[in-house]
Amino acid sequence: MARGHWLDPFARRLLEAAGQLPPRPAVPASPAVAALSPEAPGGPDPEIERDLLELRLRQQPQHRLRSADEAQHAAALGWRLDVNRASTDDWLRLPGIQPGQVDLLLRLQQGGVQLSGLDDLQRLLELPTAQLAQWEPLLLFRWYGDGLPASPAPSRLDLNRSSAAQLEQQLPQLNAERRARLLRERQRQPFQDLADLQQRLQLPPALVEQLIGRVRFSQGQAGPQLPRSA
């Protein structure tokens, strides 16, 4: 029988990663075989792992990065996520991201809303700092258009519970007509998130961008609030 080439295992792993060969079932190796394996002393070879990851990123649009190490490898390979243009598959690559978070991001993107940096993303999704640090090497914030991102306010106003007076004082971006519509709409049903607010009040993207990090949405029906008479 011909002797196998030393690259055969690597070639097989590449073909398996590309989906051109079915993965082999895991078979426990004997201690003697494990001792001879090049992966035994320090785990998988980093160069092989990077090559496999590069192949998966090219050929499997829905491949999800599983850890901070994989995120670092992907960044080293040049893969980036354009936050204000990313697709569902792009977002789902990020380790630990939840479908509900992706849904919110895409609804805001469809409404023309842009995020200006890491702070916007963290406030919007309420991300733990450790998770944001995993994503940071992969994120690219490009601003499209002429408008400039607004600076966030230090405290957030609960749009499902704030009084008419609080809305007027703390959110001058909303005119009297929009405040009145907000109060009526939340009595019908509390707002779920920023994308829901934009859709139901028909707010322009530039205005929604000013609200990122400034507002929050508690759940539960608020008491009746009427706009003050002129």
C-alpha positions as CSV (number, residue, x, y, z in Angstrom):
1,M,0.0,0.0,0.0
2,A,1.3,3.4,-0.9
3,R,2.5,5.6,2.0
4,G,0.2,8.6,2.6
5,H,1.7,12.0,2.1
6,W,2.3,14.1,5.3
7,L,-0.1,16.8,4.0
8,D,-3.0,14.4,3.6
9,P,-4.6,15.1,7.1
10,F,-4.4,18.8,6.5
11,A,-5.9,18.5,3.0
12,R,-8.7,16.4,4.4
13,R,-9.5,19.0,7.1
14,L,-9.6,21.7,4.4
15,L,-12.1,19.7,2.3
16,E,-14.2,18.9,5.4
17,A,-14.3,22.6,6.3
18,A,-15.4,23.4,2.8
19,G,-18.1,20.8,3.0
20,Q,-16.6,18.8,0.1
21,L,-16.0,15.8,2.4
22,P,-18.2,14.6,5.3
23,P,-16.5,15.1,8.7
24,R,-15.0,11.9,10.1
25,P,-16.4,10.6,13.4
26,A,-14.2,11.3,16.4
27,V,-12.2,8.2,17.4
28,P,-10.3,8.2,20.7
29,A,-6.6,7.7,20.0
30,S,-4.4,5.4,22.0
31,P,-1.9,7.1,24.3
32,A,0.9,6.1,22.0
33,V,-0.8,7.6,18.9
34,A,-1.8,10.7,20.8
35,A,1.9,11.2,21.9
36,L,2.9,11.1,18.2
37,S,0.3,13.6,17.1
38,P,1.6,17.1,16.2
39,E,-1.4,18.6,18.0
40,A,-0.9,16.8,21.3
41,P,1.6,19.0,23.1
42,G,0.0,22.4,22.5
43,G,-3.4,21.7,21.0
44,P,-4.3,22.6,17.3
45,D,-1.6,24.1,15.2
46,P,-2.4,27.9,15.0
47,E,-1.4,28.2,11.4
48,I,-3.7,25.3,10.4
49,E,-6.5,26.8,12.4
50,R,-6.1,30.1,10.7
51,D,-6.1,28.4,7.3
52,L,-9.2,26.5,8.1
53,L,-11.0,29.6,9.4
54,E,-10.0,31.6,6.3
55,L,-11.6,28.8,4.2
56,R,-14.8,28.8,6.3
57,L,-15.1,32.6,6.1
58,R,-14.8,32.4,2.3
59,Q,-17.0,29.5,1.6
60,Q,-19.6,29.4,4.4
61,P,-21.4,32.8,4.8
62,Q,-23.2,31.6,7.9
63,H,-20.1,30.3,9.7
64,R,-20.1,31.8,13.2
65,L,-17.0,32.8,15.1
66,R,-16.9,30.8,18.3
67,S,-14.5,32.6,20.5
68,A,-12.3,35.7,21.0
69,D,-9.4,33.8,19.5
70,E,-11.3,33.1,16.3
71,A,-12.4,36.7,16.2
72,Q,-8.7,37.8,16.4
73,H,-7.8,35.3,13.7
74,A,-10.6,36.6,11.5
75,A,-9.4,40.2,12.1
76,A,-5.8,39.2,11.2
77,L,-7.1,37.7,8.0
78,G,-8.6,41.1,7.1
79,W,-12.3,40.3,7.7
80,R,-14.3,43.3,8.9
81,L,-18.0,43.9,9.6
82,D,-19.2,47.3,8.3
83,V,-21.6,48.1,11.1
84,N,-23.9,50.4,9.1
85,R,-24.1,48.1,6.1
86,A,-23.8,44.6,7.6
87,S,-26.2,41.8,6.6
88,T,-27.8,39.2,8.8
89,D,-25.1,36.7,8.0
90,D,-22.4,39.3,8.8
91,W,-23.9,40.0,12.2
92,L,-24.4,36.3,13.0
93,R,-20.7,35.7,12.6
94,L,-20.0,37.6,15.9
95,P,-19.5,35.3,18.9
96,G,-22.3,35.5,21.3
97,I,-24.7,37.7,19.4
98,Q,-28.4,37.0,19.8
99,P,-31.0,36.9,17.0
100,G,-33.0,39.6,18.8
101,Q,-30.0,41.9,18.7
102,V,-29.5,41.3,15.0
103,D,-33.2,42.0,14.3
104,L,-33.0,45.4,16.1
105,L,-29.8,46.4,14.2
106,L,-31.3,45.5,10.9
107,R,-34.6,47.3,11.5
108,L,-32.7,50.4,12.4
109,Q,-30.5,50.0,9.4
110,Q,-33.6,49.7,7.2
111,G,-34.9,52.9,8.8
112,G,-31.7,54.7,7.7
113,V,-30.2,54.9,11.2
114,Q,-26.4,54.8,11.6
115,L,-24.1,54.0,14.6
116,S,-21.1,56.2,15.0
117,G,-18.9,54.0,17.2
118,L,-18.5,51.4,19.9
119,D,-20.3,53.5,22.5
120,D,-23.4,53.6,20.3
121,L,-23.4,49.9,19.8
122,Q,-22.8,49.1,23.4
123,R,-25.6,51.3,24.6
124,L,-28.0,50.1,21.9
125,L,-27.5,46.4,22.7
126,E,-26.6,46.8,26.4
127,L,-23.5,44.8,25.7
128,P,-21.1,43.6,28.5
129,T,-17.7,45.2,28.1
130,A,-16.1,41.8,27.7
131,Q,-18.3,40.9,24.8
132,L,-17.7,44.2,23.1
133,A,-14.0,43.7,23.4
134,Q,-14.3,40.4,21.5
135,W,-16.1,42.1,18.7
136,E,-14.0,45.3,18.6
137,P,-11.2,44.0,16.2
138,L,-13.9,43.1,13.6
139,L,-16.0,46.2,13.7
140,L,-15.8,49.0,11.1
141,F,-17.8,52.2,11.6
142,R,-18.2,54.1,8.4
143,W,-20.5,57.1,8.3
144,Y,-22.5,57.4,5.1
145,G,-23.8,60.8,4.1
146,D,-23.2,64.4,5.2
147,G,-24.7,64.4,8.7
148,L,-22.5,64.1,11.8
149,P,-23.2,61.7,14.7
150,A,-24.6,63.4,17.8
151,S,-22.9,63.2,21.2
152,P,-24.9,61.1,23.7
153,A,-26.4,62.4,26.9
154,P,-25.2,60.9,30.2
155,S,-28.6,59.7,31.4
156,R,-31.4,57.9,29.5
157,L,-35.0,58.8,29.5
158,D,-37.7,56.1,29.8
159,L,-40.0,56.8,26.8
160,N,-42.6,54.4,28.1
161,R,-43.0,56.1,31.5
162,S,-41.7,59.7,31.2
163,S,-44.2,62.5,31.7
164,A,-45.1,65.1,29.0
165,A,-43.1,67.7,30.9
166,Q,-40.0,65.4,31.1
167,L,-40.2,64.7,27.4
168,E,-40.4,68.4,26.6
169,Q,-37.5,69.3,28.9
170,Q,-35.1,66.5,28.1
171,L,-35.9,65.7,24.5
172,P,-36.1,69.0,22.6
173,Q,-35.5,67.0,19.4
174,L,-39.2,66.0,19.6
175,N,-41.6,68.7,18.6
176,A,-45.0,69.1,20.3
177,E,-46.8,67.0,17.6
178,R,-44.3,64.1,17.9
179,R,-44.5,64.2,21.7
180,A,-48.3,64.0,21.6
181,R,-48.2,61.1,19.1
182,L,-45.7,59.3,21.4
183,L,-48.0,59.7,24.4
184,R,-51.0,58.3,22.4
185,E,-49.0,55.4,20.9
186,R,-47.5,54.2,24.2
187,Q,-51.0,54.0,25.7
188,R,-52.0,51.7,22.9
189,Q,-48.9,49.6,23.4
190,P,-45.5,50.3,25.0
191,F,-42.6,50.8,22.6
192,Q,-40.3,47.8,22.4
193,D,-37.1,49.5,21.2
194,L,-35.7,52.3,19.1
195,A,-36.7,50.7,15.8
196,D,-40.3,50.3,17.0
197,L,-40.3,53.9,18.1
198,Q,-39.0,55.0,14.7
199,Q,-41.6,53.0,12.7
200,R,-44.6,54.0,14.8
201,L,-43.8,57.7,15.0
202,Q,-42.3,57.8,11.5
203,L,-39.2,59.5,12.7
204,P,-36.4,60.5,10.3
205,P,-33.1,58.6,10.7
206,A,-31.1,61.7,11.8
207,L,-33.5,62.2,14.7
208,V,-33.3,58.5,15.8
209,E,-29.5,58.7,15.7
210,Q,-29.7,61.6,18.2
211,L,-31.7,59.3,20.6
212,I,-29.2,56.5,20.7
213,G,-27.9,56.3,24.2
214,R,-30.4,58.9,25.4
215,V,-33.6,56.8,25.8
216,R,-34.7,53.5,27.1
217,F,-37.9,51.4,27.0
218,S,-39.2,49.8,30.2
219,Q,-42.1,47.4,29.6
220,G,-45.5,47.7,31.2
221,Q,-48.3,50.1,30.6
222,A,-47.7,53.7,31.7
223,G,-50.3,55.8,33.4
224,P,-52.3,58.3,31.2
225,Q,-50.2,61.3,30.2
226,L,-51.6,64.1,28.1
227,P,-49.6,66.9,26.5
228,R,-49.8,70.2,28.2
229,S,-52.1,72.7,26.7
230,A,-50.6,75.7,24.9
